[in-house]
């Protein structure tokens, strides 16, 4: 057989084989997951930026509730100290530390919401309801960003484990599964109980 003809027939087959084994799709999928993680971090940063404004507003009207405000401020500071880079997305311990810090901040916000209910005069201050609404919206954004990140992780992890992409993932990239975001608070799937009786 003519060598030129053989090369002409082999080149397209080789191109199809290489393109079907994850050479391009695995890193593209990993980058999508990293971008979604950046969205999660941006949503948490938005919350961290919003909380000082909320705390300042509440301090003016409820100085006697300083412990709640201090707890929220400390939890916010701790949550912003712990970051997870794109390279750490496959490290369960790093993800656990990040999740725990964010869960502590979420838990610290609950008494602040109770404070709003206990002191109706706070409702009359125009900024407080607006900031509480923004905080609620931020929590919703965080939930959506986490959902999108987990979906990107699921897609990536599926891609690196299924044929033909697993060939390129293992041989070329040495790809490792990424860690999805998980709730770290016990009973996080249950709504917190609010009791103003005591």
C-alpha positions in Angstrom: 0.0 0.0 0.0 1.2 3.5 -0.8 2.7 5.2 2.3 1.0 8.5 1.5 -2.4 6.9 1.2 -1.8 5.0 4.4 -0.9 8.3 6.2 -3.9 10.0 4.7 -6.2 7.3 6.1 -4.5 7.0 9.4 -4.4 10.7 10.3 -8.1 11.2 10.6 -8.6 8.0 12.5 -5.8 9.1 14.9 -7.4 12.5 15.3 -10.8 11.0 16.2 -9.2 8.6 18.7 -7.2 11.3 20.4 -10.2 13.7 20.6 -12.4 11.0 22.0 -10.1 10.1 24.9 -10.5 13.3 27.0 -7.4 15.2 25.9 -9.5 18.4 25.6 -12.7 17.6 27.5 -11.0 16.6 30.8 -9.2 19.9 31.4 -12.1 21.8 30.1 -14.4 20.1 32.5 -11.9 20.7 35.4 -11.8 24.4 34.5 -15.6 24.6 34.6 -15.5 23.1 38.1 -12.8 25.6 39.2 -14.8 28.5 37.8 -17.9 27.3 39.7 -15.8 27.1 42.9 -14.7 30.7 42.3 -18.5 31.5 42.1 -19.0 29.9 45.5 -16.1 31.9 47.0 -17.5 35.1 45.4 -20.9 34.5 47.0 -19.2 33.9 50.4 -17.1 37.1 49.9 -20.3 39.0 49.2 -21.7 37.8 52.4 -18.5 38.6 54.3 -18.6 42.2 52.8 -22.3 42.6 53.7 -22.1 41.5 57.3 -20.0 44.5 58.6 -22.7 46.9 57.3 -25.4 44.8 58.9 -23.6 44.6 62.2 -23.0 48.4 62.2 -26.7 49.0 61.6 -27.8 46.6 64.4 -25.3 47.9 66.9 -26.9 51.3 66.7 -30.3 49.9 67.7 -29.4 47.0 70.0 -26.2 47.7 71.8 -27.2 45.4 74.6 -27.0 42.4 72.2 -23.3 42.9 71.7 -22.5 39.2 72.2 -24.5 38.1 69.2 -22.9 40.8 67.0 -19.5 39.9 68.3 -20.1 36.2 67.5 -21.2 37.1 64.0 -18.2 39.3 63.4 -15.8 36.7 64.7 -17.4 33.9 62.7 -17.2 36.2 59.6 -13.5 36.9 60.2 -12.7 33.2 60.7 -14.7 32.3 57.5 -12.7 34.7 55.4 -9.4 33.4 56.6 -9.9 29.9 55.2 -9.7 29.7 51.4 -9.6 26.8 49.0 -7.7 27.2 45.8 -8.5 25.3 42.6 -5.6 23.0 43.3 -7.1 22.0 46.7 -10.5 20.9 45.3 -9.4 17.3 45.4 -8.2 17.6 49.0 -11.1 16.5 51.3 -9.4 18.0 54.4 -9.1 21.5 52.8 -12.8 21.3 51.7 -13.8 20.2 55.2 -12.0 23.1 56.9 -13.6 25.5 54.5 -17.1 24.0 54.9 -16.8 24.1 58.7 -15.8 27.7 58.8 -18.7 28.7 56.5 -21.1 26.6 58.6 -20.0 28.4 61.8 -20.8 31.7 60.1 -24.2 30.4 59.0 -24.9 29.3 62.5 -23.8 32.6 64.0 -26.3 34.5 61.8 -29.3 32.7 63.2 -29.3 34.6 66.6 -29.0 37.8 64.5 -32.2 36.9 62.7 -33.8 36.2 66.1 -32.7 39.6 67.3 -34.6 41.2 64.4 -37.8 39.4 65.6 -37.3 40.2 69.3 -36.8 43.9 68.7 -39.5 45.3 66.4 -38.1 48.8 66.6 -35.3 47.5 64.4 -37.9 47.0 61.7 -38.5 50.7 61.6 -35.0 51.5 60.7 -34.9 51.6 56.9 -31.5 50.0 56.5 -32.0 47.0 58.7 -34.8 45.3 56.6 -32.9 46.1 53.4 -29.7 44.6 54.7 -31.5 41.6 56.1 -33.1 41.1 52.7 -29.7 41.4 51.0 -28.3 38.9 53.5 -31.1 36.5 52.7 -30.5 37.0 49.0 -26.8 36.3 49.6 -27.6 33.1 51.3 -29.7 32.1 48.3 -26.8 33.0 46.0 -24.5 30.8 48.0 -26.9 27.9 47.8 -27.1 28.3 44.0 -23.4 28.6 43.6 -22.8 25.5 45.7 -25.4 23.6 43.7 -23.7 24.7 40.4 -20.3 23.8 41.8 -21.5 20.3 42.9 -23.0 19.8 39.4 -19.7 20.7 37.8 -17.8 18.4 40.1 -20.3 15.6 39.3 -19.8 16.1 35.6 -16.0 16.2 35.9 -15.8 13.2 38.2 -18.1 11.3 35.9 -16.0 12.3 32.8 -12.7 11.1 34.3 -14.2 7.8 35.3 -16.0 6.9 32.0 -14.7 5.7 28.7 -13.2 7.1 26.5 -12.3 10.2 28.6 -10.9 8.2 31.4 -8.0 7.2 29.1 -6.8 10.7 28.7 -7.7 11.6 32.3 -5.5 8.9 33.7 -2.7 8.6 31.2 -2.2 12.3 30.2 -3.4 14.2 33.3 -3.3 11.8 36.2 -6.7 13.3 37.1 -8.1 13.0 40.6 -11.8 13.3 41.5 -12.8 16.7 42.9 -14.5 17.0 46.3 -18.1 18.2 46.3 -19.2 20.8 48.8 -21.0 19.1 51.7 -22.8 20.5 54.7 -20.7 20.1 57.9 -23.3 21.1 60.5 -25.0 18.2 62.1 -28.7 18.0 61.0 -28.1 20.7 58.4 -31.0 19.3 56.5 -33.4 20.4 59.3 -34.6 23.9 59.8 -33.3 25.5 63.1 -35.9 25.8 65.9 -36.6 29.4 66.9 -37.8 29.8 70.5 -38.5 33.3 71.9 -40.0 31.8 75.1 -37.0 32.3 77.4 
